[in-house]
Each structure stands twice: as structure tokens, then as C-alpha cells.
Amino acid sequence: MEIDANRRKVVAPGYHAPEELTTISGDRGLDHEEKLIFEIGRDGVTGVDFPEVQLSGARLGGQQRKTAIGLPGLSEPEVIRHYVRLSRMNYAIDAGLYPLGSCTMKHNPRLNEKMARLPGFGDLHPLAPRATTQGALALISQLMNWLTVLTGMPAVAMSPKAGAHGELCGLLAIRAAIAARGENRPRILVPESAHGTNPATAAFAGFTVDEVPAKPNGHVDAQALKAKLGPDVAAIMLTNPNTCGLFEGEVVEIAKAVHEAGAYFYCDGANFNAIAGRVRPGDLGIDAMHINLHKTFSTPHGGGGPGAGPVVLSAALAPFAPLPLLVADKDGFKLIEDRDELRLFSELGGAKPFGRMSAFHGQMGMFVRALAYMLSHGRDGVRQASEDAVLSANYILASLKDVMSAPFGDGPCMHEALFDDTFLEGTGVTTLDFAKAMIDEGYHPMTMYFPLVVHGAMLIEPTESESKASLDAFIHVLREMALEAKAGRKARFEGAPRLAPRRRLDETAAARKPILRWKRAELPQAAE
């Protein structure tokens, strides 16, 4: 065996890369070129044989279909093969390391999935009678207790569906609390390194957004933040650990200044996976924080859902938690659906809910998965998961910062390692080129160009799911790629990926001019 100097890979003597082969089928070995299901479907084909039905008279009251239904016709094996082939084109946490930063793409234990499919949970209807949902309500109550214990906050609203929805819940509670004081505070302070949903949610809730700069070390500028505080400030929205993968060490001082100004402290909890079981946000002076159950507590993430974003609230904001409220009486658990019902429960006498966030009480499947994760880990296990996630990120940072530039590499990071494109200067290789070339190596790209405060950012979050062997293999690939870029092998990155089912797409055009509907091509008319 020897090392190929051009590729830095171990190769067998006499090995030659195969020439590009055009196959008769259009497939490449076991990688099939799969068309859309509408393209492979045929009229008159079905996986089920239906009996012939004779209709008489007016034929369904004159509602007989006059055109084809437009659904693809395939046999049962063809349907299965179609979706299996598509699944082989997808990258998933079950296939390999998922380095997306700020997303927490961790292993989803199958135990959680099994629990979520239990009868009474998987088939629960949101309008089921109270007497038939006591087990589900008891589970929600237990999950609420776990969330309040882990965060050190006295109350939690369960109905928000995900992160941004949770942000809106927290801001509406803050707005209601300010209105109850008879004040008008239209301004919210948001650090420039915040998640993009923070300023968007603040604007959606009717507030004016005032940006707070970051210091050169990646932390929020506490002095600049204090200078912006005033009687018109309703709250700050701070992410901690922040989007640079750093813990805001001045968070207690910031919280004190915010409260002295009469404002509230909203914390973006998307990165709770870095501190769960280790730090209680309530001890830091936080008034509201959403928790992404689909990140921190290992439920399926991505694809637009499902998700859940419960919001924990301080004592100052707890009375304004949205409906419905979960309470227990002599007959068991009950959801308080409107303000009139509050009079029946003396312990809720101080409740002043701002309204409700959604028709129903959250995402039951996510609740079951999250509680299964908590119970199987225990509090010590949740803490260990956070510590292991931080250790993994620091291992990557320490192993790569000599060949990849780390803007804040002088000190330790939290759950994600951040690099910029300084190491690519003069190579002609961009962050996008580098990330796309990772696909040819069998890895999903890291988060690119975020956070915006770092030029050409590459944000890597390995989570606690990966073994040292897995991390070492990933680090080896990135080191060699960085050395190849610096060695002037620009062609290796241009146009990548080359080994994926599709080459590099025009992502800008895809976002701005999406084709969301397939239309059957019109057949040419036969000549007369």
C-alpha cells in the first residue's frame, strides 16, 4: 500500500480511478436515477384490485369525474422501491455524523420512537374526552416538572410548537406583563449574533428591534447593551450559549441591569443542549426561555417538523402564561380552556393569560419522546450529555485550529466549534466550495455563513452522539481538505459535489424561483 500524493489517500498498487461510465440504464451501480413518482406512474395501474362497481341512474348525483384523477399508478413493489431509492439519496443521522451548527442533530434513540407509538399516545385525538386522556395529561404534567427543575423556572407553557413559536409566546407574555403595569415599552434589544428568528419574532409581535453589537471576542458588548437600556425597552433577547458557540460570562450582570431598567430578559434556548443539567437559566436571571424539545431532548429534527417549543417563565411572567392551563382536581387532570374557568380554581386566582397560542395543547408525540429521553438518562445523564457535547466540540476545535482559522479559538468553546474562511485566502476556494466538497467525502456540510458576525463562517456542532473514532475520522477529512486547498488544488473543490446524485445546484434560483408543482408534458398533436 502507498499514499497517493495527489489525493492523500491510501491506495492499492496498480489502482486507477475508473473512467466516467455512461450506463445503459442511467443508474450507477446500486445508486438509481429515480424519477418523480408522477413520471413513473401509469394510468390503469394500482397496488390494490378493486371490484367492478356498476353505477346506475344519475351516477353520484351528477358528480361524475370528467377528467383523469392525476394520481400516479404503480404496483405495490414499485411504490416501495421508489421510496427506498429516494431514501438512499438522503443523508441522515443514522447514516453518519451531522455537523450542522446551531441545530443539534443528535441520535434519536429508538426507545423514544417506541414509546411515542404506544396505544393511547400515538392514536390520541385532540378532541378526545377528558376521561380518556388522563394518562396523556399526567405525562405532560411530569414533563412540565422536569422542565421546571432543569431550568429553575416556576412555570412552563407547553402549547408552542417550536422555537420561533416559543419566542412569540415569551414576547406576548412580556407585552401582557408590561401592559398590566400600565406602561408602553415598544423597544427590544437583540444582539447582532442572535438567531435570525429573534428580531423577526420581535418585529412580528409589534416591537421595534434595536441591535446590540458584539465585542471582538464574540461575546455581546454588555456596556453597549446597558447604554441602550431605558424606560422604552421591553426586553432583551439573548442566546446563551450564543451563536458563536460561546457562553456569555456577563449574563448575570446583564440580567441585573435589564431588571433595574424595568425590562425583562428573554433567552433563546435553542442551545440548551450545551448546558442542560449543568446550568439552570432561572439562576441567571432569565424571565422567559423556549426549549426546543426536538433538539435538546432528541426528537426528530428537520423537514419542517415535528417540533415542540415549551416556554419556561419566571415568577414575574408566570401569571401571563397562555391558555390552556393544566391543573389537577379531585377528578384528575384538566385543561383550562378559557378565562371563565379560572374562577373555579382558587390556586389560579392570579392567572392573567394573554390568550392562547394554538388550538390544542402542543405536540403529544414530542412530549412522549422528550420525557422518554429524560427518564432513560436521568438528571445526571442529561448533564453528562451536555458535558460530552461540549467536550466533542472542543476536541474538534483543538484538532483543526492549526489548519483551519478559528476566530475565537484562543479559549474553549461550548457545544459548537466556529471557523472562518481566513485559511482559504488566496486559494480561490470559498466556504461554499469547501462545504460542498465534504459531500464527496461522505459528510453533510456544516452550517455555512452563520453566524453573520463571522466572515465565511463554518459552524460545527458534533453533539454528544459521536464516538472519538467518529470524530477522528471527521477531523482527518477536514484536515486533509484544508491542506489540499492551501496546496492550490482548487479544481478539487470547484463544482463539488461530483459523487452525489446531483451536482451543485443554483440555490439562489431555487429559493427565489421554486418549482413547486410537476406538470405532465403535453404530447405533440398528430398531424392530420
C-alpha positions as CSV (number, residue, x, y, z in Angstrom):
1,M,0.0,0.0,0.0
2,E,1.2,3.6,-0.6
3,I,0.0,7.1,-0.2
4,D,-1.3,8.8,-3.4
5,A,0.5,12.2,-3.1
6,N,-2.2,14.0,-5.1
7,R,-5.2,12.7,-3.1
8,R,-3.5,11.9,0.3
9,K,-5.3,8.6,0.4
10,V,-4.1,5.0,0.9
11,V,-4.4,3.2,-2.4
12,A,-3.6,-0.3,-3.6
13,P,-0.7,-0.8,-6.0
14,G,-1.8,-0.6,-9.6
15,Y,-5.1,1.1,-8.7
16,H,-6.5,3.5,-11.2
17,A,-9.6,5.6,-10.8
18,P,-12.4,4.3,-13.1
19,E,-13.2,6.4,-16.1
20,E,-16.6,8.0,-16.1
21,L,-19.0,5.4,-17.3
22,T,-22.3,6.1,-19.0
23,T,-24.6,3.2,-18.3
24,I,-27.5,2.0,-20.4
25,S,-29.9,2.3,-17.5
26,G,-28.7,5.7,-16.4
27,D,-28.1,4.2,-12.9
28,R,-24.7,4.0,-11.2
29,G,-24.3,0.6,-9.6
30,L,-26.8,0.5,-6.7
31,D,-27.4,4.2,-6.9
32,H,-30.5,4.5,-9.0
33,E,-31.5,7.5,-11.0
34,E,-35.1,7.8,-9.8
35,K,-37.7,9.9,-11.5
36,L,-40.6,11.6,-9.8
37,I,-43.4,9.2,-8.8
38,F,-45.7,11.1,-11.3
39,E,-43.3,10.4,-14.1
40,I,-43.1,6.6,-13.5
41,G,-46.8,6.2,-12.8
42,R,-49.1,4.8,-15.5
43,D,-52.8,5.0,-16.0
44,G,-54.8,2.0,-15.0
45,V,-52.2,0.6,-12.6
46,T,-52.8,0.1,-8.9
47,G,-51.4,-1.9,-6.0
48,V,-54.9,-3.0,-5.0
49,D,-57.5,-4.8,-7.1
50,F,-60.9,-3.1,-6.7
51,P,-64.1,-5.0,-7.7
52,E,-66.0,-3.7,-10.6
53,V,-68.8,-1.4,-9.5
54,Q,-71.9,-0.8,-11.6
55,L,-73.4,2.6,-11.1
56,S,-76.9,3.3,-12.3
57,G,-79.1,6.3,-12.6
58,A,-77.6,9.8,-12.1
59,R,-74.2,8.5,-11.2
60,L,-73.4,10.1,-7.9
61,G,-75.8,13.0,-8.4
62,G,-74.2,14.3,-11.5
63,Q,-70.7,14.5,-9.8
64,Q,-69.0,12.0,-12.1
65,R,-65.4,12.9,-12.8
66,K,-64.8,14.1,-16.3
67,T,-61.0,14.2,-16.3
68,A,-58.3,11.9,-15.0
69,I,-57.7,11.9,-11.3
70,G,-54.0,12.8,-11.8
71,L,-52.6,10.3,-9.3
72,P,-49.7,8.1,-10.3
73,G,-50.5,4.4,-10.9
74,L,-47.9,1.9,-9.6
75,S,-47.8,-1.6,-8.3
76,E,-47.1,-2.2,-4.6
77,P,-43.4,-3.3,-5.2
78,E,-42.9,-0.2,-7.4
79,V,-44.1,2.1,-4.7
80,I,-41.8,0.5,-2.1
81,R,-38.8,0.6,-4.4
82,H,-39.4,4.2,-5.3
83,Y,-39.3,5.4,-1.8
84,V,-36.4,3.1,-0.8
85,R,-34.4,4.5,-3.7
86,L,-35.2,8.1,-2.7
87,S,-34.2,7.3,0.9
88,R,-30.7,6.2,-0.3
89,M,-30.2,9.7,-1.7
90,N,-30.8,11.3,1.7
91,Y,-28.3,12.0,4.4
92,A,-29.4,11.3,8.0
93,I,-28.1,11.0,11.5
94,D,-28.4,7.2,11.1
95,A,-26.1,7.4,8.1
96,G,-23.3,9.4,9.6
97,L,-22.1,12.4,11.6
98,Y,-24.3,15.5,11.1
99,P,-22.1,18.6,11.7
100,L,-24.7,21.3,11.3
101,G,-24.1,24.0,13.9
102,S,-26.9,25.6,15.9
103,C,-29.1,22.7,15.0
104,T,-28.2,19.9,17.5
105,M,-28.7,16.9,15.1
106,K,-28.2,14.2,17.6
107,H,-29.0,10.5,17.8
108,N,-32.7,9.7,18.2
109,P,-33.0,6.6,20.5
110,R,-35.4,4.1,19.1
111,L,-36.9,3.7,22.6
112,N,-38.3,7.2,22.3
113,E,-40.0,6.2,19.0
114,K,-41.4,3.0,20.5
115,M,-42.9,5.0,23.4
116,A,-44.5,7.6,21.1
117,R,-46.3,4.9,19.2
118,L,-47.9,3.2,22.2
119,P,-51.7,3.0,22.1
120,G,-53.1,6.0,23.9
121,F,-50.3,8.2,22.7
122,G,-49.8,7.5,19.0
123,D,-53.5,7.4,18.3
124,L,-54.7,10.1,20.7
125,H,-57.2,12.6,19.2
126,P,-57.0,16.2,20.3
127,L,-60.8,16.3,20.9
128,A,-60.9,13.1,23.0
129,P,-62.9,13.3,26.2
130,R,-61.1,14.3,29.4
131,A,-61.8,10.9,30.9
132,T,-59.9,9.1,28.2
133,T,-56.8,11.4,28.2
134,Q,-55.7,11.2,31.9
135,G,-52.6,9.3,31.1
136,A,-51.5,11.8,28.4
137,L,-52.2,14.7,30.7
138,A,-50.3,13.0,33.5
139,L,-47.3,12.6,31.1
140,I,-47.5,16.3,30.2
141,S,-47.6,17.2,33.9
142,Q,-44.5,15.1,34.6
143,L,-42.7,16.6,31.6
144,M,-43.5,20.1,32.8
145,N,-42.0,19.2,36.2
146,W,-38.8,18.1,34.5
147,L,-38.6,21.3,32.5
148,T,-39.1,23.5,35.6
149,V,-36.5,21.5,37.6
150,L,-33.9,21.6,34.8
151,T,-34.3,25.3,34.2
152,G,-35.0,26.6,37.7
153,M,-38.1,28.3,36.5
154,P,-41.5,28.1,38.3
155,A,-43.9,27.8,35.3
156,V,-43.9,26.5,31.8
157,A,-46.3,27.0,28.8
158,M,-46.5,23.8,26.7
159,S,-48.5,24.7,23.7
160,P,-45.9,26.5,21.5
161,K,-45.0,24.3,18.5
162,A,-41.3,25.1,18.1
163,G,-38.6,27.7,18.6
164,A,-39.9,30.8,16.9
165,H,-43.4,30.0,18.2
166,G,-42.0,29.8,21.7
167,E,-40.2,33.2,21.2
168,L,-43.6,34.7,20.2
169,C,-45.2,33.2,23.3
170,G,-42.5,34.7,25.6
171,L,-42.7,38.1,24.0
172,L,-46.5,38.1,24.2
173,A,-46.3,37.3,27.9
174,I,-43.8,40.1,28.3
175,R,-46.1,42.5,26.4
176,A,-49.0,41.5,28.7
177,A,-46.9,42.0,31.8
178,I,-45.9,45.5,30.7
179,A,-49.5,46.4,29.8
180,A,-50.6,45.2,33.3
181,R,-48.2,47.7,34.7
182,G,-49.8,50.4,32.6
183,E,-46.6,51.0,30.6
184,N,-45.7,51.3,27.0
185,R,-42.3,49.9,26.1
186,P,-42.0,49.4,22.3
187,R,-38.3,48.6,22.0
188,I,-36.5,45.2,22.3
189,L,-32.7,44.8,22.3
190,V,-31.3,42.0,20.2
191,P,-27.5,41.2,19.9
192,E,-26.2,41.1,16.3
193,S,-25.1,37.5,16.8
194,A,-28.7,36.3,17.7
195,H,-30.6,33.7,15.8
196,G,-32.4,35.3,12.9
197,T,-35.8,34.4,14.3
198,N,-35.2,36.7,17.3
199,P,-35.5,40.0,15.6
200,A,-38.1,38.6,13.2
201,T,-40.3,37.5,16.1
202,A,-39.9,40.8,18.0
203,A,-41.0,42.7,14.9
204,F,-43.9,40.3,14.4
205,A,-45.0,40.9,18.0
206,G,-45.1,44.6,17.2
207,F,-41.9,45.7,18.8
208,T,-39.1,47.9,17.4
209,V,-35.8,46.0,17.2
210,D,-32.6,47.7,18.4
211,E,-29.3,45.8,17.6
212,V,-26.6,45.4,20.2
213,P,-23.0,44.9,18.8
214,A,-20.7,42.1,19.7
215,K,-17.2,42.5,21.1
216,P,-14.2,41.3,19.1
217,N,-14.1,38.1,21.2
218,G,-17.6,37.1,20.0
219,H,-19.5,38.0,23.2
220,V,-22.2,40.6,23.5
221,D,-21.0,44.0,24.4
222,A,-22.5,44.4,27.8
223,Q,-21.6,48.1,28.1
224,A,-23.2,48.9,24.8
225,L,-26.3,46.9,25.9
226,K,-26.5,48.9,29.2
227,A,-26.2,52.1,27.3
228,K,-29.3,51.3,25.2
229,L,-31.5,50.5,28.2
230,G,-34.2,52.9,29.0
231,P,-37.9,53.3,30.0
232,D,-39.0,52.3,26.5
233,V,-37.1,48.9,26.5
234,A,-39.4,46.0,27.0
235,A,-36.8,43.2,26.9
236,I,-33.6,41.8,25.6
237,M,-33.4,38.7,23.5
238,L,-30.1,36.9,24.2
239,T,-28.9,33.5,23.1
240,N,-26.8,31.7,25.7
241,P,-24.6,29.9,24.7
242,N,-24.5,32.3,21.8
243,T,-24.4,31.5,18.1
244,C,-20.6,31.8,18.1
245,G,-20.6,28.8,20.4
246,L,-19.6,30.8,23.5
247,F,-21.1,31.2,26.9
248,E,-22.0,34.8,27.8
249,G,-20.0,35.2,31.0
250,E,-21.6,38.5,31.9
251,V,-25.1,37.1,31.7
252,V,-25.9,37.7,35.5
253,E,-24.7,41.3,35.3
254,I,-26.7,41.8,32.1
255,A,-29.8,40.4,33.8
256,K,-29.4,42.7,36.8
257,A,-29.1,45.8,34.5
258,V,-32.1,44.8,32.5
259,H,-34.3,44.3,35.6
260,E,-33.2,47.5,37.1
261,A,-34.4,49.2,33.9
262,G,-37.8,47.6,34.4
263,A,-37.4,45.3,31.4
264,Y,-37.5,41.5,31.0
265,F,-34.8,39.0,29.9
266,Y,-35.8,36.6,27.1
267,C,-33.3,33.8,26.4
268,D,-33.2,31.9,23.2
269,G,-33.0,28.2,24.4
270,A,-32.0,26.6,21.1
271,N,-28.6,25.9,22.5
272,F,-29.8,24.4,25.8
273,N,-28.2,21.1,24.8
274,A,-24.9,22.7,25.9
275,I,-26.0,23.5,29.5
276,A,-28.9,21.2,30.3
277,G,-28.3,19.7,33.8
278,R,-25.3,21.9,34.3
279,V,-26.7,25.4,34.4
280,R,-30.3,26.5,35.4
281,P,-31.3,29.5,33.4
282,G,-33.5,30.7,36.2
283,D,-30.4,31.2,38.4
284,L,-29.0,33.5,35.7
285,G,-31.9,36.0,36.0
286,I,-33.8,34.9,32.9
287,D,-37.5,35.6,32.7
288,A,-38.6,33.5,29.7
289,M,-36.9,30.9,27.5
290,H,-38.1,28.5,24.9
291,I,-36.8,25.0,24.9
292,N,-36.6,23.0,21.6
293,L,-37.6,19.6,22.7
294,H,-36.7,18.4,19.1
295,K,-33.1,19.5,19.7
296,T,-32.1,19.1,23.3
297,F,-34.2,16.0,24.1
298,S,-33.5,14.1,21.0
299,T,-36.7,14.0,19.0
300,P,-36.7,14.1,15.2
301,H,-35.4,17.4,13.8
302,G,-35.8,19.0,10.4
303,G,-38.1,18.7,7.5
304,G,-40.3,21.4,8.8
305,G,-41.4,19.4,11.8
306,P,-42.5,17.9,14.0
307,G,-41.3,20.1,16.8
308,A,-42.2,21.5,20.2
309,G,-41.0,24.7,21.9
310,P,-42.3,24.9,25.5
311,V,-41.6,28.2,27.2
312,V,-40.4,28.4,30.8
313,L,-41.4,31.5,32.7
314,S,-40.1,33.4,35.8
315,A,-42.4,34.2,38.7
316,A,-42.9,37.7,37.2
317,L,-44.2,36.3,33.9
318,A,-45.9,33.1,35.1
319,P,-49.4,34.7,35.6
320,F,-49.4,35.6,31.9
321,A,-48.8,32.1,30.6
322,P,-51.2,31.3,27.7
323,L,-54.2,29.1,27.7
324,P,-54.8,26.2,28.1
325,L,-53.5,25.7,31.6
326,L,-53.1,22.2,33.0
327,V,-54.5,21.7,36.5
328,A,-55.4,18.8,38.8
329,D,-58.5,18.4,40.9
330,K,-60.3,15.6,42.7
331,D,-61.4,14.1,39.3
332,G,-57.8,14.1,37.9
333,F,-56.2,16.4,35.3
334,K,-58.0,19.1,33.4
335,L,-57.1,21.7,30.8
336,I,-58.5,25.2,31.5
337,E,-59.6,26.3,28.1
338,D,-60.9,29.8,28.8
339,R,-60.7,32.6,31.3
340,D,-64.2,31.9,32.8
341,E,-63.0,28.5,34.0
342,L,-60.2,30.1,36.0
343,R,-62.7,31.3,38.7
344,L,-63.3,27.6,39.6
345,F,-59.7,27.1,40.7
346,S,-58.6,29.3,43.6
347,E,-55.0,28.4,43.1
348,L,-55.2,30.1,39.7
349,G,-56.6,33.3,41.1
350,G,-53.6,35.4,40.0
351,A,-53.6,34.0,36.4
352,K,-53.9,36.6,33.7
353,P,-53.3,34.6,30.4
354,F,-52.7,36.7,27.4
355,G,-54.7,34.3,25.2
356,R,-53.7,31.1,23.5
357,M,-51.0,30.1,21.1
358,S,-52.8,27.3,19.2
359,A,-56.0,25.4,19.1
360,F,-54.6,22.4,21.0
361,H,-52.1,21.8,23.8
362,G,-48.9,21.1,21.9
363,Q,-47.2,18.2,20.2
364,M,-48.0,15.0,22.0
365,G,-45.6,12.9,20.1
366,M,-42.7,15.3,21.0
367,F,-43.8,15.3,24.7
368,V,-43.6,11.5,24.8
369,R,-40.2,11.3,23.1
370,A,-38.7,14.1,25.3
371,L,-39.9,12.5,28.6
372,A,-38.7,9.1,27.5
373,Y,-35.3,10.7,26.8
374,M,-35.3,12.4,30.3
375,L,-36.4,9.3,32.2
376,S,-33.9,7.0,30.4
377,H,-31.0,9.4,31.1
378,G,-31.9,10.8,34.5
379,R,-30.8,14.2,35.6
380,D,-27.1,13.0,35.8
381,G,-27.3,11.6,32.3
382,V,-28.8,14.8,30.9
383,R,-25.8,16.6,32.5
384,Q,-23.3,14.1,31.0
385,A,-24.9,14.6,27.6
386,S,-24.3,18.3,27.8
387,E,-20.7,17.9,29.0
388,D,-19.9,15.3,26.3
389,A,-21.3,17.7,23.6
390,V,-19.1,20.5,24.9
391,L,-16.1,18.1,25.0
392,S,-16.7,16.9,21.5
393,A,-16.8,20.5,20.1
394,N,-13.7,21.5,21.9
395,Y,-11.9,18.4,20.6
396,I,-12.8,19.4,17.0
397,L,-11.7,23.0,17.7
398,A,-8.4,22.0,19.2
399,S,-7.7,19.4,16.4
400,L,-8.4,21.7,13.5
401,K,-7.5,25.3,14.5
402,D,-3.9,24.8,13.3
403,V,-5.1,24.3,9.7
404,M,-8.5,26.0,9.8
405,S,-8.8,29.5,11.2
406,A,-10.9,29.9,14.3
407,P,-11.9,33.5,15.0
408,F,-12.4,32.8,18.7
409,G,-10.0,29.9,19.1
410,D,-8.0,31.4,22.0
411,G,-10.3,30.0,24.6
412,P,-12.7,27.0,24.9
413,C,-16.0,26.9,23.1
414,M,-19.2,25.4,24.2
415,H,-21.2,22.9,22.1
416,E,-20.1,24.1,18.7
417,A,-16.8,25.0,17.1
418,L,-16.7,28.0,14.8
419,F,-14.2,28.6,12.0
420,D,-14.0,31.3,9.3
421,D,-12.6,31.5,5.8
422,T,-9.3,33.2,6.6
423,F,-7.4,29.9,6.0
424,L,-8.8,29.9,2.4
425,E,-7.5,33.4,1.5
426,G,-5.6,33.3,-1.8
427,T,-6.6,29.7,-2.6
428,G,-9.6,30.6,-4.8
429,V,-11.7,28.2,-2.7
430,T,-14.7,29.6,-0.9
431,T,-16.6,28.4,2.2
432,L,-19.3,27.1,-0.2
433,D,-16.7,25.2,-2.2
434,F,-15.2,23.7,0.9
435,A,-18.6,22.6,2.3
436,K,-19.8,21.1,-0.9
437,A,-16.6,19.1,-1.3
438,M,-17.5,17.5,2.1
439,I,-20.4,15.7,0.4
440,D,-17.9,13.8,-1.9
441,E,-16.2,12.6,1.3
442,G,-19.5,11.3,2.7
443,Y,-20.3,14.1,5.1
444,H,-23.1,16.5,5.3
445,P,-21.8,20.1,5.2
446,M,-21.6,22.1,8.4
447,T,-23.6,25.3,8.8
448,M,-22.3,27.9,6.4
449,Y,-22.1,31.7,6.6
450,F,-23.7,31.7,10.1
451,P,-23.3,33.5,12.4
452,L,-23.3,36.6,10.3
453,V,-20.7,38.3,12.5
454,V,-18.0,36.0,11.2
455,H,-17.0,36.2,7.5
456,G,-17.3,32.9,5.7
457,A,-18.4,31.2,8.9
458,M,-18.3,27.3,9.2
459,L,-20.2,26.3,12.3
460,I,-19.7,22.7,13.5
461,E,-21.8,21.0,16.3
462,P,-20.9,17.4,16.8
463,T,-23.2,16.8,19.8
464,E,-22.6,14.1,22.3
465,S,-23.7,11.3,20.0
466,E,-20.4,10.8,18.2
467,S,-17.6,8.5,19.4
468,K,-14.0,9.6,19.5
469,A,-13.4,7.3,16.5
470,S,-16.2,9.0,14.6
471,L,-14.8,12.5,15.4
472,D,-11.2,11.4,14.5
473,A,-12.4,10.3,11.0
474,F,-14.2,13.6,10.5
475,I,-11.3,15.6,11.7
476,H,-8.9,13.7,9.4
477,V,-11.1,14.5,6.4
478,L,-11.3,18.2,7.2
479,R,-7.6,18.5,7.9
480,E,-6.7,16.9,4.5
481,M,-9.2,19.1,2.7
482,A,-7.8,22.2,4.3
483,L,-4.2,21.1,3.3
484,E,-5.4,20.4,-0.3
485,A,-7.0,23.9,-0.5
486,K,-3.8,25.5,0.8
487,A,-1.7,23.4,-1.7
488,G,-3.5,25.1,-4.6
489,R,-5.7,22.1,-5.6
490,K,-8.6,24.4,-6.4
491,A,-10.0,22.1,-9.1
492,R,-10.7,19.5,-6.4
493,F,-13.3,21.9,-4.9
494,E,-14.7,23.7,-7.9
495,G,-18.1,22.3,-8.9
496,A,-18.2,19.9,-6.0
497,P,-20.0,17.6,-5.2
498,R,-19.2,15.3,-8.1
499,L,-20.2,12.0,-6.4
500,A,-23.7,13.0,-5.2
501,P,-26.9,12.1,-7.1
502,R,-26.9,15.8,-8.2
503,R,-24.1,18.2,-8.9
504,R,-24.1,21.7,-7.3
505,L,-27.5,23.4,-7.8
506,D,-28.3,27.0,-8.2
507,E,-29.5,27.5,-4.7
508,T,-30.3,31.2,-5.2
509,A,-32.6,30.5,-8.1
510,A,-34.1,27.5,-6.3
511,A,-35.0,29.8,-3.4
512,R,-36.3,32.7,-5.5
513,K,-38.0,30.8,-8.3
514,P,-39.0,27.4,-6.8
515,I,-40.9,25.0,-9.0
516,L,-43.4,23.5,-6.6
517,R,-45.6,21.6,-8.9
518,W,-45.0,19.0,-11.5
519,K,-46.9,19.2,-14.7
520,R,-47.3,16.5,-17.3
521,A,-45.7,17.4,-20.6
522,E,-48.2,17.9,-23.4
523,L,-47.9,15.3,-26.1
524,P,-47.5,16.7,-29.6
525,Q,-50.6,16.6,-31.7
526,A,-50.6,14.1,-34.5
527,A,-50.5,15.5,-38.0
528,E,-53.8,15.4,-40.0
